[in-house]
Amino acid sequence: MASALLEVSMTASAAVRANAQVQRLGDLRIGEQIGFRSMQMRGVKLAIPQPLRSTRVNNSVRISAVTAESSSPVFQDSLKRAVAKKAVELVKPGMIVGLGTGSTASMAIEELGKLIAAGKLKDVMGVGTSYQARVLARQFGVKTVDLNDVNVIDIAFDGADEVDGQMNLIKGGGAAHTMEKVVNTMAKKTVILVDQSKVVSELGLTFPVPVEVLPFAISPVLRSLVALGGEPEIRSALRKDGPVITDLGNMVVDVRFPGGIKDPADLERRINMIPGVVENGLFVGIVETVLVATKDAEETVIIDLADYVKNLQQAKNDAAEEKASSS
């Protein structure tokens, strides 16, 4: 296999997720980003993770002005917890609930378990999107059922690595996007839970698109992804040698598109048409509700994505008017 086509990423999924949690301040990405130092080994290029200093990206990317505090894990966890608590209020007795994978979805599972334990919800069943989700459900007292044993899912909760203003998503930081997409499309209503750091003006400028691939087809799939303009890297595991293997027994390729993703629907379709691809992490036209947790002074506020984007635009307009009046 040509080394130019096979870049084996030595970063783990946690490092990939860390790259998605970079702060936005105007057109700068502030905070530590994960980069790669190339190293040749027997003709195969390995990508070794190393921290990079902040770099300037596309000047058209201007999201909210968030403080340095927003990069703090404690700060982000408080937002995730708040949006998880708000989301489970939508669950009614007797519902079948899709249980997402990831840090925010895990908190939603925990909060759902608290309501069940308190007797506020009865006859609720969960459908897990991963082994992790099923384990957490059992841990917090949420009964689970196999996807093949249900005809409908009433509501599904999940997180996202990136979400744009049109509710298009990138998911798959936890390598569970195939099952997540199946569960989310089955659900009558899918609710995505994010904190303010996940909202972007354009997908793909920070977070790569995860692609689940049949192991025997990895080489031709890598070549096809390069032909689409992507920069693919096989995701490697943490605390074990070799690649990440999904719950379904496949490999994950993280594909960067340096110029961003102009047409998420078209790219989702083109990637999935590659023979050997199981599913990719672009979610287009699936979600109807995105709840965003943000800070307003000292208060944590949970608002709909459309309102959040509207507020950002208004703040940007106000800042422009103030600058014009002072000049």
C-alpha positions as CSV (number, residue, x, y, z in Angstrom):
1,M,0.0,0.0,0.0
2,A,1.4,3.4,-0.9
3,S,2.5,5.4,2.1
4,A,0.8,8.4,0.6
5,L,-2.6,6.6,0.8
6,L,-2.2,5.0,4.2
7,E,-1.7,7.4,7.2
8,V,-2.1,5.4,10.4
9,S,-3.2,7.9,13.0
10,M,-1.6,7.2,16.4
11,T,-4.1,9.4,18.1
12,A,-7.1,7.9,19.9
13,S,-10.7,8.9,19.7
14,A,-10.2,11.1,22.8
15,A,-7.7,13.1,21.0
16,V,-10.0,13.6,18.0
17,R,-12.8,14.7,20.3
18,A,-10.4,17.1,22.0
19,N,-9.7,18.7,18.7
20,A,-13.5,19.4,18.3
21,Q,-13.6,21.2,21.7
22,V,-11.4,24.1,20.7
23,Q,-12.8,27.5,21.6
24,R,-14.2,29.9,19.0
25,L,-13.3,33.6,19.3
26,G,-14.1,35.5,16.2
27,D,-12.2,34.0,13.3
28,L,-9.6,32.4,15.6
29,R,-9.5,28.9,17.1
30,I,-8.1,29.4,20.6
31,G,-6.6,26.6,22.7
32,E,-4.6,23.5,22.1
33,Q,-5.2,21.6,18.9
34,I,-4.0,18.2,18.1
35,G,-1.6,17.9,15.2
36,F,0.5,15.2,13.8
37,R,4.3,14.7,13.3
38,S,4.9,12.3,10.5
39,M,7.3,9.4,10.9
40,Q,8.3,6.8,8.3
41,M,8.4,3.2,9.4
42,R,8.8,0.5,6.8
43,G,7.2,2.5,4.1
44,V,4.1,3.4,6.1
45,K,3.6,6.9,7.3
46,L,2.6,7.1,10.9
47,A,1.0,10.2,12.4
48,I,2.2,10.9,15.9
49,P,0.0,13.3,17.9
50,Q,1.6,16.5,19.1
51,P,0.1,19.8,20.4
52,L,0.1,22.7,18.0
53,R,-0.2,26.4,18.9
54,S,-3.4,28.2,17.9
55,T,-3.7,28.8,14.2
56,R,-5.9,31.1,12.2
57,V,-8.5,29.5,10.0
58,N,-11.0,30.6,7.4
59,N,-11.8,34.2,8.1
60,S,-15.5,33.7,7.3
61,V,-15.8,31.5,10.3
62,R,-17.1,33.6,13.1
63,I,-19.0,31.9,15.9
64,S,-19.8,33.2,19.4
65,A,-17.2,35.0,21.5
66,V,-16.8,32.5,24.4
67,T,-14.4,33.1,27.2
68,A,-11.3,31.0,28.0
69,E,-13.4,29.4,30.7
70,S,-15.4,27.4,28.1
71,S,-12.4,25.1,27.4
72,S,-12.5,23.9,31.0
73,P,-13.7,20.3,31.4
74,V,-15.6,21.4,34.5
75,F,-17.3,24.2,32.6
76,Q,-18.3,22.0,29.7
77,D,-19.5,19.2,32.0
78,S,-21.8,21.6,33.7
79,L,-23.3,22.6,30.4
80,K,-23.7,19.0,29.3
81,R,-25.3,18.1,32.6
82,A,-27.8,21.0,32.3
83,V,-28.8,20.1,28.7
84,A,-29.1,16.4,29.7
85,K,-31.5,17.2,32.5
86,K,-33.6,19.4,30.3
87,A,-33.8,16.7,27.6
88,V,-35.1,13.8,29.7
89,E,-38.1,16.0,30.7
90,L,-39.4,15.1,27.2
91,V,-39.7,11.4,28.1
92,K,-43.1,10.1,29.0
93,P,-44.2,6.9,30.7
94,G,-44.2,3.9,28.4
95,M,-41.8,5.4,25.8
96,I,-39.1,3.5,24.0
97,V,-36.0,5.8,24.1
98,G,-33.0,5.7,21.9
99,L,-29.8,6.0,24.0
100,G,-26.9,7.7,22.3
101,T,-23.2,7.3,22.9
102,G,-20.7,9.9,24.2
103,S,-20.2,12.1,27.2
104,T,-23.5,14.2,26.9
105,A,-25.6,11.2,26.0
106,S,-24.1,9.3,29.0
107,M,-25.3,12.1,31.3
108,A,-28.8,11.8,29.7
109,I,-28.9,8.1,30.4
110,E,-27.9,8.8,34.0
111,E,-30.6,11.5,34.4
112,L,-33.2,9.2,32.9
113,G,-32.2,6.6,35.4
114,K,-32.7,9.1,38.2
115,L,-36.3,9.8,37.1
116,I,-37.0,6.1,36.9
117,A,-35.6,5.4,40.3
118,A,-37.6,8.3,41.8
119,G,-40.8,6.7,40.3
120,K,-41.5,9.6,38.0
121,L,-41.2,7.4,34.9
122,K,-42.6,3.9,34.5
123,D,-42.4,1.3,31.7
124,V,-39.6,3.1,29.9
125,M,-37.3,1.0,27.8
126,G,-34.0,2.0,26.2
127,V,-32.4,1.0,22.9
128,G,-28.6,1.5,23.2
129,T,-26.5,2.6,20.3
130,S,-23.4,1.0,21.6
131,Y,-22.0,-1.5,24.2
132,Q,-21.2,1.5,26.4
133,A,-24.7,2.9,26.2
134,R,-26.2,-0.5,27.2
135,V,-23.8,-0.9,30.1
136,L,-24.6,2.6,31.4
137,A,-28.3,2.0,31.1
138,R,-28.0,-1.1,33.2
139,Q,-25.8,0.7,35.7
140,F,-28.4,3.5,36.1
141,G,-31.5,1.3,36.1
142,V,-32.8,1.8,32.6
143,K,-34.1,-1.4,31.1
144,T,-32.9,-2.0,27.6
145,V,-34.3,-3.9,24.6
146,D,-32.7,-5.0,21.4
147,L,-33.3,-2.8,18.3
148,N,-34.7,-5.8,16.4
149,D,-37.4,-6.3,19.0
150,V,-39.0,-2.9,18.6
151,N,-41.1,-1.4,15.7
152,V,-40.7,2.2,16.7
153,I,-38.6,4.4,18.9
154,D,-40.5,7.3,20.4
155,I,-37.6,9.6,21.1
156,A,-33.8,9.4,20.8
157,F,-31.2,11.4,22.7
158,D,-27.7,11.9,21.3
159,G,-24.7,14.3,21.3
160,A,-22.7,15.6,18.3
161,D,-19.2,16.6,17.6
162,E,-20.2,19.5,15.4
163,V,-23.6,21.0,14.4
164,D,-24.3,23.8,11.9
165,G,-27.2,26.2,11.7
166,Q,-29.2,23.9,9.5
167,M,-29.0,21.0,12.0
168,N,-26.5,19.0,10.0
169,L,-24.1,17.1,12.2
170,I,-20.8,15.4,12.4
171,K,-20.9,12.4,14.8
172,G,-18.7,9.5,15.4
173,G,-16.1,10.6,17.9
174,G,-17.0,7.5,19.9
175,A,-17.0,5.3,16.8
176,A,-20.7,4.5,17.2
177,H,-22.2,6.6,14.4
178,T,-23.5,3.6,12.4
179,M,-25.8,2.4,15.1
180,E,-26.6,6.0,16.1
181,K,-27.8,6.8,12.6
182,V,-30.0,3.7,12.5
183,V,-31.6,4.5,15.9
184,N,-32.0,8.2,15.1
185,T,-33.7,7.6,11.8
186,M,-36.1,5.1,13.4
187,A,-37.0,7.6,16.1
188,K,-40.2,9.7,15.9
189,K,-38.1,12.5,17.3
190,T,-34.4,12.8,17.6
191,V,-33.1,15.4,20.1
192,I,-29.4,16.4,19.8
193,L,-27.7,17.7,23.0
194,V,-24.7,20.0,22.7
195,D,-22.9,22.7,24.6
196,Q,-22.1,26.0,22.8
197,S,-18.6,24.8,21.8
198,K,-20.1,22.4,19.3
199,V,-22.0,24.9,17.2
200,V,-20.1,25.9,14.0
201,S,-20.8,28.0,10.9
202,E,-19.6,25.2,8.6
203,L,-18.9,21.5,9.2
204,G,-15.5,20.0,8.8
205,L,-13.2,22.9,9.6
206,T,-12.2,21.4,12.9
207,F,-13.6,17.9,13.3
208,P,-13.0,15.1,10.7
209,V,-15.7,12.9,9.3
210,P,-15.6,9.4,10.8
211,V,-16.1,6.6,8.3
212,E,-16.7,3.0,9.3
213,V,-15.0,0.7,6.9
214,L,-15.0,-3.1,6.4
215,P,-11.4,-4.2,7.3
216,F,-10.7,-6.1,4.2
217,A,-11.6,-3.0,2.1
218,I,-9.5,-0.5,3.9
219,S,-7.0,0.2,1.0
220,P,-9.5,0.8,-1.8
221,V,-11.7,2.9,0.5
222,L,-8.7,5.1,1.5
223,R,-7.9,5.7,-2.2
224,S,-11.5,6.6,-2.9
225,L,-11.6,9.0,0.0
226,V,-8.5,10.8,-1.2
227,A,-10.2,11.1,-4.6
228,L,-13.0,12.9,-2.9
229,G,-10.6,15.5,-1.7
230,G,-10.2,14.1,1.8
231,E,-7.2,13.5,4.0
232,P,-8.0,10.0,5.6
233,E,-6.3,8.6,8.7
234,I,-7.0,5.2,10.2
235,R,-8.1,5.8,13.8
236,S,-5.8,4.0,16.3
237,A,-6.7,2.8,19.7
238,L,-5.7,4.1,23.1
239,R,-4.1,1.6,25.5
240,K,-3.8,-1.1,22.8
241,D,-1.8,-1.4,19.7
242,G,-3.5,-1.2,16.4
243,P,-6.7,0.4,15.1
244,V,-10.0,1.2,16.8
245,I,-12.5,-1.6,16.1
246,T,-16.1,-0.7,16.4
247,D,-18.8,-2.7,18.2
248,L,-19.7,-4.1,14.7
249,G,-16.2,-5.3,14.1
250,N,-15.1,-2.7,11.6
251,M,-12.4,0.0,11.3
252,V,-12.8,3.7,11.5
253,V,-11.2,6.2,9.2
254,D,-11.2,9.9,10.1
255,V,-11.3,12.1,7.0
256,R,-10.4,15.7,7.1
257,F,-11.6,18.2,4.5
258,P,-9.3,21.2,4.9
259,G,-11.6,23.6,3.1
260,G,-14.7,22.6,5.1
261,I,-17.8,20.8,3.9
262,K,-19.8,23.0,1.5
263,D,-22.5,20.4,0.7
264,P,-23.0,17.9,3.6
265,A,-25.8,16.0,1.9
266,D,-23.8,15.4,-1.2
267,L,-20.7,14.4,0.6
268,E,-22.6,12.0,2.9
269,R,-24.1,10.3,-0.2
270,R,-20.8,10.1,-2.1
271,I,-18.9,8.6,0.8
272,N,-21.6,6.0,1.4
273,M,-21.5,5.0,-2.3
274,I,-17.9,3.8,-1.9
275,P,-17.8,0.0,-1.8
276,G,-16.6,-1.1,1.6
277,V,-17.9,1.8,3.5
278,V,-20.5,0.8,6.1
279,E,-21.6,4.3,7.2
280,N,-20.1,7.8,7.7
281,G,-20.6,10.4,10.5
282,L,-22.4,13.1,8.5
283,F,-26.0,13.3,9.7
284,V,-28.2,15.3,7.2
285,G,-31.9,15.7,7.4
286,I,-32.3,13.4,10.4
287,V,-32.5,15.8,13.3
288,E,-35.5,18.1,14.1
289,T,-34.4,19.4,17.5
290,V,-31.0,20.6,18.8
291,L,-30.8,21.9,22.3
292,V,-27.8,24.1,23.1
293,A,-26.5,24.7,26.6
294,T,-24.8,28.1,27.0
295,K,-23.9,30.6,29.6
296,D,-25.7,33.9,30.0
297,A,-23.6,35.7,32.7
298,E,-23.7,33.3,35.6
299,E,-26.9,31.5,34.4
300,T,-26.9,28.3,32.3
301,V,-29.5,28.6,29.6
302,I,-30.8,25.8,27.4
303,I,-32.2,27.1,24.1
304,D,-33.1,25.8,20.7
305,L,-30.4,25.9,18.0
306,A,-32.4,28.3,15.8
307,D,-32.7,30.8,18.7
308,Y,-29.0,30.4,19.6
309,V,-27.9,31.1,16.0
310,K,-30.3,34.1,15.9
311,N,-28.8,35.5,19.1
312,L,-25.3,35.1,17.7
313,Q,-26.2,37.0,14.6
314,Q,-27.9,39.7,16.6
315,A,-24.8,40.0,18.9
316,K,-22.6,40.2,15.8
317,N,-24.8,43.0,14.3
318,D,-24.8,44.9,17.5
319,A,-21.0,44.7,17.7
320,A,-20.7,45.9,14.1
321,E,-23.0,48.9,14.8
322,E,-21.1,49.8,18.0
323,K,-17.8,49.7,16.1
324,A,-19.2,51.8,13.3
325,S,-20.6,54.4,15.7
326,S,-17.4,54.7,17.6
327,S,-15.2,55.2,14.5
